Amino acid sequence: MRWVLILFSTVLLGGLVAVGGVLWGLHHFGRGLPDYKQLADYEPPVMTRVHAGDGRLLSEYARQRRVFVPIEAMPRRVIKAFLSAEDKNFYSHPGIDFFGLAKAMIDNVRNLAQNRRPRGASTITQQVAKNFLLTNEVSIERKAKEAILALRIERAISKDRILELYLNEIYLGLRSYGVAAAALNYFDKSLDELTIAESAYLAALPKAPNNYHPVRQHDAALVRRNWVIGQMAENGFISVADAERAKAEPLTIHERSVTEVAEADYFAEEVRRWLVDRFGEDGLYEGGLSVRTTLDPKLQRIADEALQWGLMHYDRRHGWRGALGKIDIVAGWGDALDAFAVPPTAPAEWQKALALIVEDKRVQVGFPDGSFGEIPLAELTWARPWREEQRLGPSVRKASDVLQPGDVIFVEPIEKDDDGTPYPDGTFTLRQIPNVDGGIVAMDPHTGRVLALSGGWSFKESQFNRATQANRQPGSSFKPFVYLAALENGFTPATRILDAPFVIDQGPGLGKWKPANYTKEFYGPSPMRLGIEKSRNLMTVRLAQTIGMDLITDYARRFGIDDNMPKHLSMALGAGETTLLKMTTAYSMLVNGGKRVVPSLIDRVQDRNGRTIYHHDTRECAGCVAARWRGEPAPTIPDTREQVADPASAYQMVSMLEGVVQRGTGRRISTIGKPLAGKTGTTNDNIDTWFVGFTPDLAVGAFVGFDQPKTLGPRDTGSNVAAPVFKKFMEEALVDKPSIPFRIPPGVRNVRINVATGALAQPGDRDVMVEAFKAGTEPTGESEIVFGGDAAGWDAQGPGNTAPVAGRGSGLY
């Protein structure tokens, strides 16, 4: 009996000590633990995806490439595979699987005796505690904290939420965070497409993805996968027959299929900047945003090709700047050429080549793979030596005037010469990367949605966006807003303006300002329309002097061109600075009837749960949301756009800009054969060149210039540098579009007038045209003549001017 008492006392004492030890451990290790309640609202970092307007993927942003899938949408087969591999008692234990822990301890004694690796007994809840709240430190203290947190988490959060966190957080190799990303990266499948064997393989990975790599550790991976399949059968999740069939499947991975991606690097970077400004770095790279942009991939491809073509077209007219480098033509030249580093900014169609044999009429070239080709002399005649100020050296008479043996060059396959005569197979043309740059923008003039945007020759070479970041002088492309201000204040397109010398004394020591026309000639009183069509500087200056720079700067602000334009007379000739996107937006407001639009690259942003958190179009539409359509009339969406100009005045300006294309500085555009309008722009010394124009439903702007401003050449203007880019774009963009005339608003009367006098046309008049007038302003006799000041002694301050000139502007056109 005594021994029984001693034994009982010993057990009781041991039990008390054990309980005390547990209580002390809970107190000691439970102090200062992380706040586990945050897991209830925790959202794992998820990849942001940006899509084009047609749904094609544009770009992805993530620190961890994770696709979040709610537990409700997780296939049961995948869940059962992970439970079988990691924690089959998950839904029955309180956070710690005491039965599994005891079994693991017994197994580990056996494993220790057999010199085998011990196995763990961490539950999924414990893994969540470790992954989210603790470190990977291997220590008793960390395991104790992990166990305590697991018990607490189970009391605060549902089992499904714990499992959801686990399956979306775990790293499974191949840069895959979460099971959804792993399914894509390993098998190119969504979760609901996975087979039993594939689900089991993913469930085999959490412990050590590198140890079960499907290629490098194929045998170990196959054994581990089959073990998981066996556990699924043992737990009753699948039948034995299904398990045998699954084990018989080979373990093979499939690379992710190529997603149809829209290429628009400059556009995507603008979107990225906007998202960072709006939602922050974390919101972009971890927020799981779904972004639908305004991009039209077809128009973007056309824009990229048109800009690159235009830059090459200009560059070829200004000569050859030399080979990329030299290589000795000795044995092994192919390897040397293959290793020769060339700029990564060449188009994919260009090839690196070595000039081997240079004759008078041809050059034989070799390629890194040992093949050969030929450049005929006809494809070298453009390559006259480049000279300073964008001038040209002597004409090319023979191939050796351009290339020498050993020159490393870019070439491109070519099938026909300029006359359309076919070349033999293996014929190439000489290429060089332009050192000029530019930008192009296409947008919907009614909404401001940017449909295409390219900011330069190559995003790889420079991320500087010439469409949105380059502030340059617009030259004469600003003039329409001077004329619009006049049309809104009593003038008509038939108003005659004196085209004569104009001189302003700028003050002591500053000399006289003498703006001039491009032709250096004077034409006397001429209709306002002619001033815009022929881009007459003197007419524009006199008109600006008459209506005042206060009014013109107000229109520049109103149309978003420049919010703080100086009130200097030279600004009327486009001497201020703005961006291509702003100018294209301003022209959009002309063709849309004078309605304000704000340029936008993004239609909608949704958060990870599909809730819309940004929408460009904020108008309310009563009746737009309905469970079904029963033939009711379509709801009317209100037009809330601000009216920044009278629709009739805006149409008069559109009509005048249509004349620029039909008869003026943009007439090379007219060969497209569709209703088009626009305006050229060129600055002093031909430094910046522009063409901005539109159809009734598409506005496009093009800019070409050097990043470090310098002349484009003595005869290079907006009409032969930027306008060809606009034309190239419109030719393809409009090829399958109907010819829609410009829309005439109410209150406009088309009247036949005598161009010379501005009066109503009479029988026998020769120079007659149809002009647009606002109702009640039709001419009753000869139109008035705007003098805009005396040529020699006009008051330097003039109406509305704080200073007469200030800045370059004498030769903008």
C-alpha positions in Angstrom: 0.0 0.0 0.0 2.9 2.3 0.8 4.3 1.8 -2.6 1.0 2.6 -4.2 0.9 5.9 -2.3 4.4 6.7 -3.3 3.7 5.9 -6.9 0.5 7.9 -6.9 2.2 10.9 -5.2 5.0 10.7 -7.7 2.6 10.7 -10.7 0.5 13.5 -9.1 3.6 15.5 -8.5 4.9 14.9 -12.0 1.6 15.9 -13.4 1.5 19.1 -11.4 5.1 19.8 -12.5 4.1 19.1 -16.1 1.0 21.3 -15.9 3.1 24.0 -14.2 5.6 23.7 -16.9 3.0 24.0 -19.6 1.5 27.0 -17.9 4.9 28.6 -17.5 5.6 27.9 -21.1 2.4 29.5 -22.2 3.1 32.5 -20.1 6.8 32.8 -21.1 6.5 32.1 -24.8 3.1 33.7 -25.2 4.3 37.2 -24.2 4.8 39.7 -26.9 3.6 37.5 -29.7 2.5 39.1 -33.0 -1.2 40.2 -33.3 -2.7 37.1 -34.9 -6.1 38.8 -35.3 -4.8 40.7 -38.2 -5.0 37.5 -40.2 -8.7 37.8 -40.3 -8.3 40.8 -42.6 -5.0 39.9 -44.2 -4.7 40.2 -47.9 -1.7 38.5 -49.4 0.3 40.4 -52.0 -1.3 39.8 -55.4 -0.1 40.6 -58.9 -1.7 43.6 -60.7 -2.6 43.0 -64.3 -3.1 45.7 -66.9 -5.2 45.0 -70.0 -5.7 46.8 -73.3 -9.2 47.9 -74.3 -9.9 44.6 -76.1 -8.9 42.5 -73.1 -5.4 41.6 -74.2 -2.7 41.6 -71.5 -0.6 44.7 -71.6 1.6 44.3 -68.5 1.9 42.7 -65.1 3.3 44.2 -61.9 4.2 42.2 -58.8 6.8 41.5 -56.1 5.4 38.0 -55.8 3.6 36.6 -58.8 0.5 35.4 -57.0 -3.0 34.8 -58.2 -5.4 35.0 -55.3 -8.3 32.4 -55.3 -11.0 32.6 -52.6 -11.5 29.3 -50.8 -15.1 29.1 -52.1 -13.6 28.9 -55.7 -10.9 26.4 -54.8 -11.6 23.0 -56.3 -12.2 20.3 -53.7 -9.7 18.0 -55.4 -6.9 20.5 -54.8 -7.9 21.0 -51.2 -8.1 17.3 -50.5 -4.6 16.8 -52.0 -3.1 19.4 -49.7 -5.0 18.1 -46.6 -3.7 14.6 -47.3 -0.1 15.8 -47.8 0.0 18.3 -45.0 -2.7 17.9 -42.4 -5.4 15.3 -42.8 -7.0 16.2 -39.4 -7.1 19.9 -40.2 -10.9 20.2 -39.7 -10.9 18.3 -36.4 -7.9 19.5 -34.4 -7.7 22.8 -32.4 -4.6 24.0 -34.1 -2.2 21.3 -32.9 -2.7 17.7 -34.0 -1.9 16.0 -30.7 -2.6 12.5 -32.2 -0.4 13.3 -35.2 2.3 14.7 -32.9 2.4 11.6 -30.8 2.5 9.4 -33.9 5.3 11.5 -35.4 7.3 11.2 -32.1 7.0 7.4 -32.3 7.9 7.3 -36.0 10.9 9.6 -35.4 12.3 7.2 -32.7 12.1 4.5 -35.4 13.6 6.8 -38.0 16.4 7.7 -35.7 17.2 4.0 -35.1 17.3 3.5 -38.9 19.3 6.6 -39.5 16.4 8.2 -41.5 15.3 11.8 -41.6 12.8 12.7 -38.8 9.4 13.9 -40.0 7.6 17.0 -38.8 4.1 17.2 -37.4 3.2 20.9 -38.0 -0.4 21.5 -38.9 -1.5 23.9 -41.6 -2.5 26.3 -38.8 1.0 26.1 -37.4 2.5 26.8 -40.9 0.2 29.8 -41.3 1.5 31.1 -37.9 5.1 30.6 -39.0 4.7 32.0 -42.5 2.7 35.0 -41.6 3.8 35.9 -38.1 7.2 34.3 -37.3 10.6 33.6 -38.8 12.0 30.4 -40.2 14.4 30.1 -37.3 14.9 26.5 -36.2 14.6 26.5 -32.4 12.4 25.2 -29.6 11.4 28.7 -28.7 10.0 29.3 -32.3 8.2 26.0 -32.2 6.6 26.9 -28.9 5.5 30.3 -30.2 4.2 28.6 -33.3 2.1 26.2 -31.3 0.7 28.9 -29.0 -0.2 31.1 -32.0 -1.9 28.2 -33.7 -4.1 27.6 -30.8 -5.0 31.3 -30.6 -5.6 31.6 -34.4 -8.0 28.7 -34.4 -10.2 30.5 -31.8 -10.2 33.7 -33.7 -10.4 32.7 -37.4 -12.5 30.1 -39.2 -10.9 26.9 -40.6 -11.8 27.9 -44.2 -10.1 31.3 -43.8 -6.9 29.6 -42.4 -6.9 27.2 -45.3 -7.5 30.1 -47.8 -4.5 32.0 -46.4 -2.3 28.9 -46.6 -3.1 27.9 -50.1 -2.7 31.4 -51.5 0.5 32.2 -49.5 2.8 29.1 -49.8 5.8 29.1 -52.1 5.8 26.2 -54.5 8.8 26.8 -56.7 9.1 28.3 -60.2 8.4 31.8 -58.8 5.0 30.5 -57.8 3.3 31.9 -54.8 0.0 30.2 -54.1 -1.6 27.2 -55.8 -3.2 29.1 -58.6 0.1 30.5 -59.8 1.7 27.1 -59.5 -1.0 25.4 -61.6 -0.2 27.9 -64.4 3.6 27.7 -64.1 3.9 23.9 -63.8 1.0 22.7 -66.0 -0.3 25.8 -67.9 -3.8 25.1 -66.4 -6.3 26.8 -64.1 -7.0 25.1 -60.8 -10.2 23.5 -62.0 -8.4 21.8 -64.9 -5.9 20.0 -62.7 -6.0 16.2 -62.7 -5.6 14.1 -59.5 -2.0 13.5 -60.3 -1.3 17.2 -60.9 -3.1 18.3 -57.8 -1.1 15.7 -55.8 2.2 16.9 -57.2 1.5 20.5 -56.2 0.6 19.2 -52.7 3.9 17.5 -52.6 5.9 20.7 -52.9 5.3 22.9 -49.8 8.0 21.3 -47.6 10.9 21.6 -50.2 10.0 22.6 -53.8 13.7 22.3 -54.9 13.9 18.7 -53.6 11.0 17.7 -55.9 11.8 19.6 -59.0 10.0 17.8 -61.9 13.0 17.8 -64.1 16.2 18.0 -61.9 14.7 15.7 -59.2 12.3 13.8 -61.3 12.5 10.4 -59.5 12.1 11.9 -56.0 9.3 14.1 -57.2 7.5 11.1 -58.7 7.8 9.1 -55.4 6.6 12.1 -53.4 3.6 12.7 -55.8 2.6 9.0 -55.6 2.8 9.1 -51.8 0.4 12.0 -51.8 -2.0 10.1 -54.1 -1.8 7.1 -51.8 -2.7 9.3 -48.8 -5.7 10.7 -50.7 -6.9 7.2 -51.2 -6.2 6.1 -47.6 -8.1 9.1 -46.3 -11.1 8.3 -48.5 -10.8 11.3 -50.7 -10.4 9.3 -53.9 -11.0 5.6 -54.8 -8.3 3.1 -55.0 -8.9 2.7 -58.8 -8.5 6.5 -59.3 -5.4 6.4 -57.2 -3.8 3.7 -59.4 -4.7 5.5 -62.6 -3.2 8.7 -61.2 0.0 7.0 -60.2 0.4 5.7 -63.7 0.4 9.2 -65.2 3.8 10.5 -66.2 5.1 13.5 -64.3 5.6 16.2 -67.0 5.4 19.9 -66.9 4.1 22.3 -69.6 5.5 25.8 -70.1 2.9 28.5 -69.9 1.4 29.2 -73.3 2.3 32.5 -74.8 -0.4 34.9 -73.7 -1.6 37.3 -76.5 0.1 40.4 -75.3 -0.4 44.0 -76.5 2.9 45.8 -77.2 2.8 49.4 -76.0 5.8 50.1 -73.8 5.5 53.9 -73.6 1.7 53.6 -73.0 2.2 51.0 -70.3 4.8 53.1 -68.5 2.4 56.1 -68.4 -0.2 53.8 -66.9 2.2 52.5 -64.3 3.1 56.0 -63.3 -0.5 56.9 -63.0 -1.3 53.9 -60.9 1.6 54.6 -58.5 0.5 58.2 -58.1 -3.1 57.1 -57.4 -2.6 53.8 -55.4 1.0 53.9 -54.3 3.8 51.4 -54.8 2.2 48.8 -52.6 -1.2 49.2 -54.3 0.4 48.6 -57.7 2.8 45.7 -56.9 0.8 44.0 -54.2 -2.8 45.2 -54.6 -4.0 42.7 -57.2 -5.6 45.5 -59.3 -7.3 44.7 -62.5 -6.8 47.7 -64.9 -8.7 48.1 -68.2 -6.9 50.7 -70.3 -8.1 52.7 -73.4 -5.5 51.1 -75.6 -6.5 49.9 -79.1 -3.8 47.4 -80.0 -4.4 47.7 -83.7 -4.0 51.4 -83.7 -1.0 51.1 -81.4 0.7 48.8 -83.8 0.0 51.3 -86.6 1.3 54.2 -84.5 4.5 52.4 -83.7 5.1 51.5 -87.3 4.2 55.0 -88.5 6.6 56.7 -86.1 9.5 54.4 -86.8 8.9 54.7 -90.5 8.8 58.5 -90.2 12.0 58.7 -88.1 13.8 56.4 -90.6 12.5 58.3 -93.5 13.9 61.5 -92.1 17.1 59.9 -91.1 17.8 58.4 -94.5 17.4 61.8 -96.1 20.2 63.1 -93.9 22.9 60.6 -94.7 25.1 57.9 -93.3 26.8 58.3 -90.0 29.1 55.2 -90.4 29.3 51.6 -89.5 28.7 50.1 -86.1 32.3 49.0 -85.8 35.0 46.9 -87.6 36.0 43.3 -87.6 39.0 41.7 -89.2 38.0 39.4 -92.1 39.9 36.3 -91.0 39.0 32.8 -90.2 36.4 32.8 -87.5 34.8 36.1 -88.5 31.4 34.5 -88.0 32.1 34.0 -84.3 33.5 37.5 -84.0 30.4 38.9 -85.6 28.2 36.9 -83.3 30.0 38.2 -80.3 30.0 41.8 -81.6 27.7 43.9 -79.3 25.2 46.1 -81.2 22.5 48.4 -79.9 19.4 46.4 -78.7 17.1 49.1 -80.1 17.0 47.8 -83.7 13.7 46.4 -85.0 13.3 42.6 -85.0 13.5 42.5 -88.8 17.0 44.0 -88.9 20.0 41.7 -88.9 23.6 42.2 -87.9 26.0 41.7 -90.9 29.6 42.1 -91.9 30.7 43.7 -95.2 33.0 41.1 -96.8 33.5 42.0 -100.4 32.9 45.6 -101.6 32.6 46.1 -105.3 31.5 49.1 -107.3 27.9 47.9 -107.8 27.4 45.6 -104.8 28.5 44.6 -101.4 28.6 40.9 -100.2 27.7 40.6 -96.6 28.0 37.7 -94.1 25.9 36.7 -91.1 26.8 35.1 -87.8 25.3 31.7 -88.9 27.7 31.7 -91.9 25.1 32.6 -94.6 25.6 35.4 -97.1 23.6 38.1 -98.8 24.0 41.1 -101.1 23.4 44.8 -100.9 23.0 46.4 -104.4 24.2 49.9 -105.1 20.6 51.1 -105.4 20.2 50.4 -101.7 23.2 52.4 -100.8 22.7 55.6 -102.8 20.8 57.2 -99.8 23.9 56.8 -97.6 25.7 60.1 -98.5 28.0 61.2 -95.7 26.3 63.1 -92.9 27.5 66.6 -92.3 26.9 69.1 -89.5 23.6 71.0 -89.4 22.0 67.9 -91.0 23.5 68.5 -94.4 24.8 66.0 -96.8 28.2 65.1 -98.3 28.8 64.1 -102.0 26.6 61.7 -103.8 27.2 58.0 -103.7 28.8 56.7 -107.0 30.0 53.3 -105.9 29.6 51.0 -103.0 33.0 51.8 -101.5 31.8 55.4 -101.0 29.7 54.0 -98.2 31.2 50.7 -96.9 34.6 49.0 -96.5 35.4 45.4 -95.9 35.1 44.6 -92.2 32.3 47.1 -91.5 29.7 45.8 -89.1 26.2 47.1 -90.1 22.5 46.5 -89.8 20.7 45.2 -92.9 17.1 44.2 -93.6 15.8 41.8 -96.3 14.1 43.6 -99.2 12.1 42.2 -102.0 11.6 45.1 -104.4 13.3 48.3 -105.4 11.6 51.8 -105.3 10.1 51.2 -108.7 8.6 47.8 -107.7 11.1 45.7 -109.6 11.7 42.4 -107.7 15.1 41.8 -106.3 16.7 38.3 -106.2 16.5 36.2 -103.1 19.1 37.2 -100.5 19.0 40.9 -101.3 19.3 43.3 -98.4 19.1 47.1 -97.8 21.4 49.1 -95.5 19.9 50.3 -92.2 20.9 52.7 -89.4 19.2 53.6 -86.1 17.9 57.2 -86.3 19.4 59.7 -83.9 16.2 61.8 -84.2 13.2 61.0 -82.1 9.5 61.9 -81.8 6.1 60.9 -80.6 2.6 60.1 -81.8 -0.8 60.2 -80.0 -4.2 59.0 -81.2 -7.3 59.6 -79.2 -11.1 59.6 -79.3 -11.9 63.3 -79.6 -15.3 62.8 -78.0 -14.2 61.1 -74.8 -10.5 61.8 -74.4 -9.7 58.1 -74.4 -6.1 57.7 -75.6 -6.2 54.9 -78.2 -2.5 54.8 -79.1 0.6 56.5 -77.8 4.3 56.1 -78.6 6.9 58.3 -77.1 10.0 57.4 -79.2 12.0 55.1 -81.4 12.7 52.6 -78.7 11.6 52.2 -75.1 14.8 50.1 -74.5 17.0 53.0 -75.5 15.1 55.7 -73.6 12.1 55.7 -71.4 11.7 59.4 -71.9 8.2 59.9 -73.4 8.2 62.6 -76.1 4.4 62.5 -76.3 3.8 63.3 -72.6 7.1 64.6 -71.1 8.7 66.7 -73.8 7.7 70.3 -73.5 8.5 71.8 -76.9 7.4 74.8 -78.9 4.3 73.9 -81.1 5.0 76.6 -83.7 2.1 77.2 -86.1 0.1 74.2 -84.7 -0.9 76.7 -82.0 -2.3 79.3 -84.5 -5.8 77.7 -84.7 -6.5 78.9 -81.2 -5.6 82.4 -82.1 -8.0 82.3 -85.0 -10.7 80.6 -82.8 -10.4 83.4 -80.3 -11.1 85.9 -83.1 -14.0 83.8 -84.5 -15.6 83.9 -81.1 -15.2 87.7 -80.9 -16.8 89.1 -84.0 -14.6 88.0 -86.8 -15.4 85.5 -89.6 -13.3 83.2 -91.8 -13.8 85.8 -94.6 -12.4 88.7 -92.5 -9.4 90.1 -94.4 -6.1 90.6 -92.4 -3.3 92.7 -93.7 -0.2 90.7 -94.7 2.5 93.3 -94.6 5.8 94.0 -92.7 5.3 94.3 -88.9 7.9 95.8 -86.7 7.9 96.3 -82.9 10.6 98.2 -81.0 11.2 96.0 -78.0 12.8 98.8 -75.9 16.3 100.2 -75.3 19.0 97.7 -76.2 16.6 95.0 -77.3 16.3 95.9 -81.0 13.3 95.5 -83.2 11.1 92.4 -83.5 10.4 91.7 -87.2 8.3 88.5 -87.7 8.3 87.2 -91.2 6.4 84.7 -93.3 8.2 81.5 -94.3 8.4 82.7 -97.9 9.8 86.1 -96.8 7.1 87.7 -99.0 4.0 89.9 -98.3 0.6 89.3 -99.7 -1.5 92.3 -98.7 -5.1 92.0 -97.4 -6.0 88.2 -97.3 -8.9 86.3 -95.9 -8.4 84.8 -92.4 -8.9 81.3 -93.9 -5.8 81.9 -96.1 -3.8 82.9 -93.1 -4.3 79.5 -91.5 -4.1 77.5 -94.7 -0.8 79.0 -95.7 0.4 79.6 -92.1 1.0 83.3 -92.6 2.9 84.6 -89.6 2.3 88.3 -90.3 -1.4 87.9 -90.5 -1.4 85.9 -87.2 0.6 88.5 -85.4 -1.6 91.4 -86.6 -4.7 89.5 -85.6 -3.3 88.7 -82.2 -2.3 92.3 -81.7 -5.9 93.3 -82.5 -7.8 90.9 -80.2 -5.1 91.1 -77.5 -2.9 88.5 -75.8 -5.2 88.4 -72.7 -7.8 86.7 -74.8 -5.3 84.3 -76.5 -3.7 83.2 -73.3 -7.2 82.6 -71.9 -7.9 80.2 -74.8 -4.6 78.5 -74.3 -5.6 77.8 -70.7 -9.2 76.9 -71.7 -8.0 74.3 -74.1 -5.4 72.9 -71.7 -2.4 73.9 -73.9 -0.7 76.1 -71.3 -2.2 77.3 -68.0 0.4 80.0 -67.6 1.2 81.3 -71.0 3.1 84.6 -71.0 1.2 87.5 -72.6 3.9 88.0 -75.2 3.0 88.5 -78.8 5.4 85.8 -80.0 3.3 83.3 -78.1 0.6 83.7 -80.8 3.1 82.1 -83.2 3.6 79.1 -80.9 6.7 80.2 -79.1 5.5 78.8 -75.8 6.0 75.2 -74.8 3.5 72.3 -74.4 3.3 68.6 -75.0 2.0 66.5 -77.9 -0.7 65.0 -75.7 -1.9 68.4 -74.7 -2.0 69.7 -78.3 -3.8 66.6 -79.5 -6.4 67.0 -76.7 -6.9 70.6 -77.6 -7.5 69.7 -81.3 -10.0 67.1 -80.1 -12.0 69.9 -78.5 -12.2 71.6 -81.9 -13.6 68.7 -83.8 -16.0 67.5 -81.0 -17.9 70.8 -81.1 -16.0 72.7 -78.5 -16.6 70.3 -75.6 -13.9 69.8 -72.9 -12.3 66.4 -72.8 -9.6 65.2 -70.4 -7.1 62.7 -71.9 -7.3 59.3 -70.2 -5.3 56.1 -70.6 -7.4 54.1 -68.1 -11.1 53.3 -68.4 -11.5 51.3 -65.1 -9.6 49.9 -62.1 -11.0 47.1 -60.0 -9.6 45.8 -56.7 -8.8 42.2 -56.0 -12.4 41.4 -55.2 -13.7 42.9 -58.5 -15.0 46.1 -56.9 -14.6 49.1 -59.2 -12.4 51.7 -57.4 -11.8 54.1 -60.3 -13.9 54.9 -63.4 -12.9 57.5 -66.0 -16.5 58.0 -67.0 -18.2 59.2 -63.9 -21.6 60.0 -65.4 -24.6 58.5 -63.9 -26.8 56.4 -66.1 -30.3 55.7 -64.8 -31.5 52.4 -66.2 -28.1 51.1 -67.3 -28.1 48.3 -64.8 -30.8 45.8 -65.3 -31.2 42.0 -64.9 -32.5 41.6 -68.4 -33.4 43.6 -71.5 -37.0 43.4 -72.6 -36.8 45.7 -75.6 -37.0 48.9 -73.6 -35.5 52.1 -75.3 -31.8 52.4 -74.5 -31.1 54.7 -71.6 -29.9 58.2 -72.4 -26.5 59.1 -70.8 -26.2 62.8 -70.0 -23.5 64.8 -71.7 -21.8 66.6 -68.8 -18.8 67.9 -70.8 -18.1 71.6 -70.3 -18.6 73.8 -73.4 -15.3 75.6 -73.9 -16.1 77.1 -77.3 -19.2 77.9 -79.3 -19.9 74.8 -81.5 -20.4 77.1 -84.6 -17.0 78.8 -84.0 -15.4 75.3 -83.5 -16.8 74.1 -86.8 -15.6 77.2 -88.6 -12.1 76.4 -87.3 -12.5 72.8 -88.4 -13.5 73.9 -91.9 -10.5 76.2 -92.1 -8.2 73.3 -90.9 -9.8 71.1 -93.6 -8.6 73.8 -96.0 -5.0 73.3 -94.7 -5.2 69.7 -95.9 -6.9 70.5 -99.2 -4.9 73.5 -100.3 -2.4 74.5 -97.6 0.7 73.4 -95.8 -0.8 69.9 -95.2 -1.9 69.2 -98.7 0.2 66.0 -98.9 -2.3 64.5 -96.5 -5.2 65.0 -99.0 -4.1 62.0 -101.1 -5.7 59.7 -98.4 -9.0 60.7 -99.9 -11.0 60.9 -96.6 -12.3 64.0 -94.7 -9.2 65.2 -92.8 -8.2 68.4 -91.2 -5.0 69.6 -89.3 -2.2 71.9 -89.0 1.6 71.8 -89.4 3.9 73.4 -86.9 7.6 74.3 -87.3 9.8 76.4 -85.0 12.7 78.7 -85.5 15.6 77.0 -87.3 13.4 74.0 -88.0 14.1 72.6 -84.5 10.6 71.2 -83.7 8.2 69.9 -86.3 4.5 69.0 -85.7 1.4 67.9 -87.4 -1.9 67.7 -85.4 -5.1 66.8 -87.1 -8.3 64.8 -87.0 -11.1 63.0 -88.8 -14.6 63.5 -87.3 -13.9 60.7 -84.8 -10.2 60.4 -84.4 -7.6 63.0 -83.4 -3.9 62.3 -84.0 -0.8 64.3 -83.2 2.8 63.7 -84.4 6.0 65.4 -83.3 9.6 64.9 -84.5 12.7 66.6 -83.1 16.0 66.0 -81.4 16.1 65.4 -77.7 18.8 68.0 -77.5 17.2 70.7 -79.6 19.0 71.5 -82.8 18.0 72.0 -86.4 16.5 69.2 -88.4 17.9 70.7 -91.6 17.5 73.8 -93.7 14.4 72.5 -95.5 12.8 70.3 -92.9 9.5 71.5 -91.7 6.3 70.1 -90.2 5.0 69.4 -93.7 7.8 67.1 -94.7 8.9 65.6 -91.4 5.9 65.3 -89.0 3.1 65.3 -91.6 4.3 62.1 -93.3 4.1 60.3 -89.9 0.5 61.5 -89.5 -0.3 60.5 -93.1 1.2 57.0 -92.7 -0.9 56.4 -89.6 -4.1 57.7 -91.1 -3.7 55.7 -94.3 -3.8 52.4 -92.5 -6.1 53.4 -89.6 -8.8 54.6 -92.1 -8.3 52.1 -94.8 -11.6 50.2 -94.0 -13.5 53.2 -92.5 -16.3 55.0 -94.3 -15.8 58.6 -95.4 -17.7 60.6 -92.8 -17.9 64.4 -93.4 -17.3 66.8 -90.6 -20.5 67.4 -88.7 -22.0 70.8 -89.1 -23.8 72.1 -85.9 -27.0 74.1 -86.0 -26.6 77.8 -86.7 -24.0 77.5 -89.5 -24.6 78.7 -93.0 -22.4 77.7 -96.0 -22.2 80.6 -98.4 -20.4 81.1 -101.7 -18.0 84.1 -101.4 -15.4 85.9 -103.5 -12.1 84.9 -101.9 -10.4 88.2 -102.8 -13.0 90.5 -101.3 -14.8 88.4 -98.8 -18.1 89.5 -100.3 -20.9 87.3 -101.6 -20.0 85.7 -104.9 -21.4 87.3 -108.0 -21.9 85.8 -111.4 -18.6 85.9 -113.3 -16.4 85.9 -110.2 -13.4 83.6 -110.7 -12.0 83.0 -107.2 -15.0 81.6 -105.4 -15.4 79.2 -102.5 -18.0 78.0 -100.0 -17.4 79.5 -96.6 -18.9 78.7 -93.2 -20.7 81.6 -91.4 -22.6 81.8 -88.2 -26.2 82.7 -88.9 -26.5 86.4 -89.1 -22.9 87.1 -90.0 -23.1 86.3 -93.7 -21.3 89.1 -95.7 -23.4 91.9 -97.1 -20.5 93.5 -98.8 -16.7 93.5 -98.8 -15.3 92.2 -95.5 -13.4 94.5 -93.2 -9.6 94.6 -93.2 -7.7 94.0 -89.9 -4.5 96.1 -89.8 -3.3 95.1 -86.4 -1.1 98.2 -86.0 1.1 100.4 -88.0 4.1 98.8 -89.6 6.6 101.3 -88.4 5.3 103.2 -85.4 2.8 100.9 -83.6 2.6 101.3 -79.8 4.9 98.6 -78.5 2.4 97.6 -75.7 -0.6 97.3 -77.8 -4.0 96.1 -76.5 -3.8 93.3 -74.0 0.0 93.0 -74.0 2.3 93.4 -71.1 5.3 93.0 -73.4 5.4 92.7 -77.1 7.6 89.8 -77.9 9.9 88.2 -75.3 11.1 84.9 -76.7 11.8 83.4 -80.1 9.0 83.5 -82.6 9.9 85.5 -85.6 10.1 82.5 -87.9 7.6 80.0 -86.5 5.3 78.7 -89.2 
